[in-house]
């Protein structure tokens, strides 16, 4: 009788809620594919805890974004980095997986590499080296052995920028297509009756405050032109009161809905969308919703971005398609008249709408994985085979 195989030891380090969600799915994939038991450790949140994970400390201690919030909690962040490094070194895992949040997780990985030079380190979610600060790709090579990319163009970007080995493992939204895609009746209803317009003003307070007045004015212009429009705004729960207050100033009616299920139901019914640039544009693309994309930042952020951003578009579906199929209106171009003029043909139907529908239909083929594997299992295979890069 053969001896049982020793357990694997895999340490996961996430730094915010989105990484926690990825980590939980990765844990499930690893358990399903591993030929032996796995002992997990590291830093995670509630979703990972539901998979039996015990975090070294609460993930909220390090879930900080932006220069000022980071500066305010710098002592805590540095202490948590040191504690995480000590924990990894003491555990001596078979592999370390850092998940997104590069400000925290890369600091951990760099220090671990110095202490444990032979430990394989996998980075789940590529930093946006293809968009700004491209030199980061080459700087990752000494402490990252493999990058698991969520977007299909990222492996080529890392190759071009001399970054670490990089594999496309699929975006987690691929696993939610059933919730995003309209059924036959919903698809037919998109072009029947008063048009449903999904309005997505962003998930951060600053985005919402800048875009809500412009989006409300654009909706008023469209209503004057079309008559009744069923405007639906899936509100981010943590900014619900702010969105409700700003919506009261709109001259056209809008219905606020809450929760993921209500947001996806809106996407399945929507004839078009007006959205802030971000991951939501990829959700809309997978749902087949033609869209107009807008964004506004402060003048200081604009000045920095103009110097650093390296891509011809900030819209994720456009980057995946390799064409600017979805119009974008940024900064001074983000005005109510321009947004309304761009949305009008998407609501009315015609060549502009048809061109977007054709482009959006290509997204599936570009994002699909071989054998239609779920992204979590695709990522788990690479983690289980991880080796220290030569």
C-alpha positions as CSV (number, residue, x, y, z in Angstrom):
1,X,0.0,0.0,0.0
2,X,1.5,3.3,-1.1
3,X,2.2,6.1,1.4
4,X,-0.3,9.0,1.4
5,X,1.1,12.1,-0.3
6,X,2.1,14.9,2.0
7,X,-0.2,17.9,2.1
8,X,0.5,21.0,0.0
9,X,1.0,24.3,1.7
10,X,-0.2,27.3,-0.2
11,X,-0.1,30.9,1.2
12,X,-2.5,33.5,-0.3
13,X,-2.2,37.2,0.3
14,X,-5.0,39.5,-0.7
15,X,-5.3,43.2,0.0
16,X,-9.0,44.2,-0.7
17,X,-12.5,42.8,-1.2
18,X,-12.0,42.1,-5.0
19,X,-8.9,40.1,-4.2
20,X,-10.7,38.2,-1.5
21,X,-13.4,37.1,-4.0
22,X,-10.7,35.9,-6.4
23,X,-8.9,34.1,-3.6
24,X,-12.0,32.2,-2.5
25,X,-12.7,31.0,-6.1
26,X,-9.0,30.1,-6.4
27,X,-9.1,28.1,-3.2
28,X,-12.1,26.0,-4.5
29,X,-10.3,25.4,-7.8
30,X,-7.1,24.3,-6.0
31,X,-9.0,21.9,-3.8
32,X,-10.8,20.4,-6.8
33,X,-7.6,19.9,-8.8
34,X,-5.1,18.9,-6.1
35,X,-4.1,15.3,-5.8
36,X,-3.5,15.8,-2.0
37,X,-4.9,17.9,0.9
38,X,-4.0,21.6,0.9
39,X,-3.2,23.7,4.0
40,X,-3.9,27.4,3.3
41,X,-2.7,30.5,5.2
42,X,-2.0,34.2,4.7
43,X,-4.3,37.2,4.4
44,X,-7.9,37.2,3.2
45,X,-11.4,38.4,3.8
46,X,-14.9,37.1,4.3
47,X,-15.2,35.2,1.1
48,X,-12.0,33.2,1.7
49,X,-13.1,32.7,5.4
50,X,-16.2,30.9,4.0
51,X,-13.8,28.4,2.4
52,X,-12.2,27.7,5.7
53,X,-9.4,30.3,5.5
54,X,-8.0,31.9,8.7
55,X,-6.5,35.3,8.0
56,X,-3.5,36.5,9.8
57,X,-5.3,39.8,10.4
58,X,-8.4,41.6,9.2
59,X,-8.1,42.5,5.5
60,X,-9.6,45.9,6.2
61,X,-6.3,46.8,7.9
62,X,-4.6,46.9,4.4
63,X,-7.6,47.7,2.1
64,X,-6.5,51.3,1.5
65,X,-6.4,53.2,-1.9
66,X,-5.2,56.7,-2.7
67,X,-2.2,58.7,-1.6
68,X,-3.8,60.4,1.3
69,X,-5.5,57.4,2.9
70,X,-2.2,55.4,2.5
71,X,-0.2,58.1,4.1
72,X,-2.7,58.3,7.0
73,X,-2.3,54.6,7.7
74,X,1.3,54.1,6.7
75,X,2.5,52.8,10.1
76,X,-0.2,50.2,10.2
77,X,0.5,49.1,6.6
78,X,4.2,48.8,7.2
79,X,3.6,46.7,10.3
80,X,1.2,44.4,8.5
81,X,3.7,44.0,5.7
82,X,6.3,42.9,8.2
83,X,3.9,40.5,9.9
84,X,2.8,38.9,6.6
85,X,6.4,38.4,5.6
86,X,7.3,36.7,8.9
87,X,4.2,34.5,8.6
88,X,5.2,33.3,5.1
89,X,8.8,32.6,6.1
90,X,7.7,30.7,9.2
91,X,5.2,28.6,7.2
92,X,7.6,27.8,4.4
93,X,4.8,27.1,1.9
94,X,5.2,25.4,-1.4
95,X,4.0,28.5,-3.3
96,X,3.0,32.1,-2.4
97,X,0.1,33.6,-4.4
98,X,-0.3,37.4,-4.1
99,X,-3.7,38.7,-5.3
100,X,-4.1,42.2,-6.8
101,X,-3.5,45.3,-4.5
102,X,0.2,45.7,-5.7
103,X,0.9,48.4,-3.2
104,X,0.6,45.9,-0.4
105,X,1.2,42.5,-2.0
106,X,4.2,43.5,-4.1
107,X,5.9,44.8,-0.9
108,X,5.3,41.5,0.7
109,X,6.6,39.5,-2.3
110,X,9.8,41.6,-2.6
111,X,10.7,41.0,1.0
112,X,9.8,37.3,0.9
113,X,11.9,36.8,-2.2
114,X,15.0,38.1,-0.3
115,X,14.3,35.8,2.6
116,X,13.2,32.7,0.6
117,X,14.8,33.0,-2.9
118,X,13.6,29.6,-4.1
119,X,9.9,30.0,-3.2
120,X,7.7,30.3,-6.3
121,X,5.6,33.5,-6.2
122,X,2.5,33.9,-8.4
123,X,0.8,37.2,-8.9
124,X,-3.0,36.8,-9.6
125,X,-4.1,40.0,-11.5
126,X,-1.6,41.9,-13.5
127,X,-1.0,45.6,-12.6
128,X,-2.1,47.9,-15.5
129,X,1.4,48.1,-16.9
130,X,0.0,48.3,-20.4
131,X,-1.8,51.5,-19.5
132,X,0.6,53.5,-17.3
133,X,4.0,53.2,-15.7
134,X,5.1,50.4,-18.1
135,X,8.5,50.1,-16.5
136,X,6.8,48.2,-13.6
137,X,6.6,45.1,-15.8
138,X,10.4,44.6,-15.9
139,X,10.7,45.5,-12.2
140,X,8.4,42.6,-11.3
141,X,10.7,40.0,-12.8
142,X,13.1,39.6,-9.8
143,X,10.3,38.8,-7.4
144,X,7.4,37.4,-9.5
145,X,7.6,34.1,-11.3
146,X,4.2,34.0,-13.1
147,X,1.4,36.5,-13.6
148,X,-2.2,35.3,-13.9
149,X,-3.9,37.8,-16.2
150,X,-7.6,38.6,-16.3
151,X,-7.5,40.3,-19.7
152,X,-6.5,38.5,-22.9
153,X,-4.1,41.2,-24.2
154,X,-2.0,41.3,-21.0
155,X,0.4,38.3,-21.7
156,X,1.6,40.1,-24.9
157,X,2.0,43.3,-23.0
158,X,4.3,41.6,-20.4
159,X,6.3,40.0,-23.2
160,X,6.7,43.3,-25.0
161,X,7.7,45.1,-21.7
162,X,10.1,42.4,-20.5
163,X,7.8,41.4,-17.6
164,X,7.5,38.0,-15.9
165,X,5.9,35.0,-17.6
166,X,2.2,35.8,-18.0
167,X,-0.8,33.6,-18.8
168,X,-4.4,34.6,-19.5
169,X,-6.6,32.7,-17.1
170,X,-9.9,34.4,-17.8
171,X,-11.9,37.2,-16.2
172,X,-14.2,36.2,-13.3
173,X,-17.1,37.8,-15.1
174,X,-17.0,34.9,-17.6
175,X,-18.4,32.7,-14.8
176,X,-21.5,35.1,-14.5
177,X,-22.6,35.1,-18.1
178,X,-26.0,33.4,-17.3
179,X,-26.8,36.3,-15.0
180,X,-25.6,39.0,-17.5
181,X,-27.1,37.7,-20.7
182,X,-30.8,38.4,-21.6
183,X,-33.1,35.5,-22.3
184,X,-35.1,35.5,-25.6
185,X,-38.0,37.5,-24.2
186,X,-35.6,40.0,-22.6
187,X,-33.6,40.4,-25.8
188,X,-36.7,41.1,-27.8
189,X,-38.0,43.5,-25.1
190,X,-34.8,45.6,-25.5
191,X,-36.3,47.2,-28.6
192,X,-39.9,47.3,-27.5
193,X,-41.7,50.1,-25.8
194,X,-40.0,53.0,-24.0
195,X,-36.2,52.4,-24.1
196,X,-34.5,51.2,-20.9
197,X,-31.3,53.2,-20.3
198,X,-28.8,51.9,-17.7
199,X,-26.9,54.7,-15.9
200,X,-23.7,53.8,-14.1
201,X,-21.9,56.8,-12.5
202,X,-19.1,54.8,-10.9
203,X,-18.3,53.2,-7.6
204,X,-16.1,55.8,-6.0
205,X,-17.4,58.9,-4.2
206,X,-15.3,61.3,-6.4
207,X,-16.6,59.7,-9.6
208,X,-20.2,59.8,-8.5
209,X,-19.9,63.5,-7.4
210,X,-18.4,64.5,-10.7
211,X,-20.5,62.4,-13.1
212,X,-24.0,62.5,-11.6
213,X,-24.8,66.1,-12.5
214,X,-23.6,65.6,-16.1
215,X,-25.4,62.3,-16.5
216,X,-28.6,63.8,-15.1
217,X,-28.4,66.7,-17.6
218,X,-27.8,64.2,-20.5
219,X,-30.8,62.2,-19.5
220,X,-33.0,65.4,-19.5
221,X,-31.9,66.2,-23.0
222,X,-32.6,62.7,-24.2
223,X,-36.1,62.7,-22.6
224,X,-36.9,66.0,-24.4
225,X,-35.9,64.3,-27.7
226,X,-37.4,60.9,-27.2
227,X,-40.2,61.3,-24.8
228,X,-40.4,58.7,-22.0
229,X,-37.2,56.9,-21.2
230,X,-37.0,54.3,-18.4
231,X,-33.7,55.3,-16.7
232,X,-32.4,52.8,-14.2
233,X,-29.4,53.5,-12.0
234,X,-27.9,50.5,-10.1
235,X,-26.6,52.3,-7.0
236,X,-23.5,51.2,-5.2
237,X,-24.7,50.3,-1.7
238,X,-22.0,52.1,0.3
239,X,-22.8,55.4,-1.6
240,X,-26.6,55.0,-1.7
241,X,-27.4,58.1,0.3
242,X,-25.1,60.3,-1.9
243,X,-26.6,58.9,-5.1
244,X,-30.2,59.4,-3.9
245,X,-29.4,63.0,-2.9
246,X,-27.8,63.9,-6.2
247,X,-30.5,62.2,-8.2
248,X,-33.1,64.4,-6.5
249,X,-31.6,67.3,-8.5
250,X,-32.2,65.7,-11.9
251,X,-34.9,67.1,-14.1
252,X,-35.8,63.7,-15.5
253,X,-37.0,60.7,-13.5
254,X,-34.7,57.8,-12.7
255,X,-35.3,54.6,-10.8
256,X,-32.6,53.5,-8.3
257,X,-32.1,49.8,-7.8
258,X,-29.7,48.0,-5.4
259,X,-27.8,44.8,-5.3
260,X,-26.0,42.6,-7.9
261,X,-29.2,40.8,-8.9
262,X,-31.0,44.0,-9.7
263,X,-28.0,45.4,-11.6
264,X,-27.8,42.3,-13.8
265,X,-31.6,42.4,-14.4
266,X,-31.2,46.0,-15.6
267,X,-28.4,45.0,-18.0
268,X,-30.6,42.2,-19.4
269,X,-33.3,44.7,-20.2
270,X,-31.2,47.8,-21.2
271,X,-31.3,49.0,-24.8
272,X,-28.2,51.2,-24.0
273,X,-26.0,52.4,-21.2
274,X,-24.3,55.5,-20.0
275,X,-21.3,54.4,-17.8
276,X,-18.3,55.6,-16.0
277,X,-15.1,54.0,-17.3
278,X,-14.2,50.9,-15.3
279,X,-15.0,47.2,-14.9
280,X,-18.7,47.8,-15.3
281,X,-18.0,48.5,-19.0
282,X,-16.8,44.9,-19.4
283,X,-20.0,43.7,-17.6
284,X,-22.1,45.7,-20.1
285,X,-20.1,44.4,-23.0
286,X,-20.6,40.7,-22.0
287,X,-24.3,41.5,-21.5
288,X,-24.3,42.9,-25.1
289,X,-25.4,46.4,-24.1
290,X,-24.3,49.2,-26.5
291,X,-22.8,52.0,-24.4
292,X,-21.3,55.5,-24.1
293,X,-18.5,55.8,-21.7
294,X,-17.5,58.9,-19.7
295,X,-15.0,59.9,-17.1
296,X,-13.9,63.0,-15.2
297,X,-11.0,63.4,-12.7
298,X,-9.5,66.4,-10.9
299,X,-7.1,68.7,-12.9
300,X,-4.1,67.4,-10.9
301,X,-5.1,63.8,-11.7
302,X,-5.6,64.8,-15.4
303,X,-2.2,66.3,-15.6
304,X,-0.6,63.2,-14.2
305,X,-2.6,60.9,-16.3
306,X,-1.7,62.7,-19.6
307,X,2.0,62.1,-18.8
308,X,1.7,58.5,-17.7
309,X,-1.2,56.8,-19.7
310,X,0.1,54.8,-22.6
311,X,-3.1,53.5,-24.3
312,X,-5.4,55.0,-27.0
313,X,-8.5,54.3,-25.0
314,X,-9.5,53.9,-21.3
315,X,-12.5,51.6,-22.1
316,X,-11.7,47.9,-21.3
317,X,-13.9,46.4,-24.1
318,X,-12.2,48.7,-26.7
319,X,-8.8,47.5,-25.5
320,X,-9.9,43.9,-25.8
321,X,-11.3,44.5,-29.2
322,X,-8.4,46.5,-30.5
323,X,-10.7,49.2,-31.8
324,X,-12.6,52.2,-30.3
325,X,-16.0,50.7,-30.8
326,X,-17.5,52.3,-27.8
327,X,-17.3,56.2,-27.8
328,X,-15.7,57.7,-24.7
329,X,-15.9,61.3,-23.4
330,X,-13.2,62.4,-21.0
331,X,-12.7,65.5,-19.0
332,X,-13.7,68.6,-21.1
333,X,-15.4,66.4,-23.6
334,X,-17.7,64.9,-20.9
335,X,-20.6,67.2,-21.4
336,X,-24.4,66.7,-21.4
337,X,-24.9,67.6,-25.1
338,X,-22.1,65.3,-26.3
339,X,-23.3,62.4,-24.1
340,X,-26.9,62.8,-25.3
341,X,-25.9,63.1,-28.9
342,X,-23.9,59.9,-28.7
343,X,-26.6,58.0,-26.8
344,X,-29.5,59.0,-29.1
345,X,-28.6,56.7,-32.0
346,X,-28.0,53.8,-29.6
347,X,-31.6,54.2,-28.3
348,X,-33.2,54.9,-31.7
349,X,-31.4,52.1,-33.6
350,X,-29.5,52.3,-36.8
351,X,-25.9,52.0,-38.1
352,X,-24.2,53.3,-34.8
353,X,-26.1,50.8,-32.7
354,X,-25.6,47.9,-35.1
355,X,-21.9,48.6,-35.3
356,X,-21.6,48.3,-31.5
357,X,-23.7,45.2,-31.4
358,X,-21.4,43.5,-34.0
359,X,-18.3,44.6,-32.0
360,X,-19.7,43.4,-28.7
361,X,-20.4,40.0,-30.2
362,X,-16.7,39.5,-30.7
363,X,-15.9,39.9,-27.0
364,X,-16.9,36.2,-26.3
365,X,-14.4,34.7,-28.7
366,X,-11.6,37.0,-27.5
367,X,-12.2,36.2,-23.8
368,X,-13.1,32.5,-24.0
369,X,-10.7,30.0,-22.5
370,X,-9.6,26.8,-24.2
371,X,-12.0,24.0,-23.2
372,X,-14.3,26.7,-21.7
373,X,-12.6,26.2,-18.3
374,X,-13.7,28.4,-15.4
375,X,-11.1,31.1,-14.7
376,X,-10.6,29.8,-11.1
377,X,-9.6,26.3,-12.4
378,X,-7.4,27.7,-15.1
379,X,-5.6,29.8,-12.4
380,X,-5.4,26.8,-10.0
381,X,-3.6,24.7,-12.6
382,X,-0.8,27.2,-13.0
383,X,-0.5,27.6,-9.2
384,X,-0.3,23.9,-8.6
385,X,2.5,23.6,-11.3
386,X,4.3,26.8,-10.1
387,X,8.1,26.7,-10.2
388,X,10.8,29.3,-9.3
389,X,11.7,31.1,-12.6
390,X,15.3,30.5,-13.7
